[in-house]
Amino acid sequence: MTDSDDDLIEAVSRFAAERLRPAEASIAEADQVPDDIIADMRALGLYGLSVPQDWGGLGLSMATEARVIMAMGHASPAFRSCFGTNVGIGSQGIVMFGSDEQKARYLPAIADGSLVTSFALTEPEAGSDAASLRTRAVRDGEHWVLDGQKCYITNAGVAGLFTVMARTDPAMTGAGGVSAFLVPADTPGLRVGPSNPKMGQQGAHIHDVFFENCRVPGDAMLGAPGQGFGVAMKVLDRGRIHIAALCVGVAERLVADSLAWAQTRHQFGKPILEQQLVAAMLADSQTELLAARALVLDTARRQDAGEPITLEAAAAKLFASEMVGRVADRAVQIHGGAGYLTDVGIERLYRDVRIFRIYEGTSQVLQGVIARQMDRTGPRTS
């Protein structure tokens, strides 16, 4: 951690508190993050947190990125979603597996936010079972032709570039027949459907994406043929740390707001904080928050050290996403009737955090990942 890293984290903390939180209610109502806030996030370098400095990004370590995202979690998660795909699943495949030409073509624009990315993996019949995806890519001379449908694709409506997982070997029904492609949004045959209405995180949008005789050149493949599933899983390891850090940040806000409410709200002639059962809820939330924070930062440091972290990343995301759901539920309970009102904002966060137990791997999928890793390497004890 350097002084410049600390300065960035402090700047993001102020930005979340002074610029973003006051805008939350209006953005939720309009279901749109305004352009001026997008511009401010670009100016802070948030779109390029994880892109190496050689390609115009900040090139943060995973541990520093996690702390930045924790700070962003103090404001509505919809703000983080604006640049989250650029930081994680939309850029890291290129960073890890891209050719020099692909990096030069895309990474500088991803880093400055002029190019928004999307990661197109999930399909109507292939979500948690990603290896069963049906979108296909057929070789035609020097090109590949993509056909299929993706769903729940974050930022698809504003994306200029899609990382698309497609089956290139129909004889292989599992992960080995899947390849990754970099497909610009203006490629003929690529069509984005309307924004899907959803429970929470208004201002962040998801869409279906359709590929109909969508022709891309041979050099659009990311990595080697059949390597797509490996690309996705490698990227998701890092992305799970990122989402776990976001869960911690939102929980920090919820705990702080709940404590402030409990200190000032009086019942039975005294602050409700002095009611033992309310105090117990606060104590449980604080304890779980600290445990999640420690796990996330330890996993991030292991990632930076080059250690295998598939188990730890899954555990961090599993624990942190389940934790923030419990913290949000207690926050509503501590606020009582006020917690159910839209103008207080607690109910909005309650809805916002529900998705964290689903994307980047559902809790149930992550339990399977952890168990399989344990079977291969034994339990982690340090």
Sequence and secondary structure as in RCSB ss.txt:
>XXXX:A:sequence
MTDSDDDLIEAVSRFAAERLRPAEASIAEADQVPDDIIADMRALGLYGLSVPQDWGGLGLSMATEARVIMAMGHA
SPAFRSCFGTNVGIGSQGIVMFGSDEQKARYLPAIADGSLVTSFALTEPEAGSDAASLRTRAVRDGEHWVLDGQK
CYITNAGVAGLFTVMARTDPAMTGAGGVSAFLVPADTPGLRVGPSNPKMGQQGAHIHDVFFENCRVPGDAMLGAP
GQGFGVAMKVLDRGRIHIAALCVGVAERLVADSLAWAQTRHQFGKPILEQQLVAAMLADSQTELLAARALVLDTA
RRQDAGEPITLEAAAAKLFASEMVGRVADRAVQIHGGAGYLTDVGIERLYRDVRIFRIYEGTSQVLQGVIARQMD
RTGPRTS
>XXXX:A:secstr
  HHHHHHHHHHHHIIIIIIGGGHHHHHHHT   HHHHHHHHHTTGGGSSS GGGTS    HHHHHHHHHHHTTS
 HHHHHHHHHHHTTTTHHHHHH  HHHHHHHHHHHHHTSS EEEE  BTTBSS GGG   EEEEETTEEEEEEEE
EEEETTTT SEEEEEEES TT  SGGGEEEEEEETTSTTEEEEEE   SS TT  EEEEEEEEEEEEGGGEESST
T HHHHHHHHHHHHHHHHHHHHHHHHHHHHHHHHHHHHH EETTEEGGGSHHHHHHHHHHHHHHHHHHHHHHHHH
HHHHTT   HHHHHHHHHHHHHHHHHHHHHHHHHHGGGGGSTTTSHHHHHHHGGGGGTTTS HHHHHHHHHHHHH
HH     
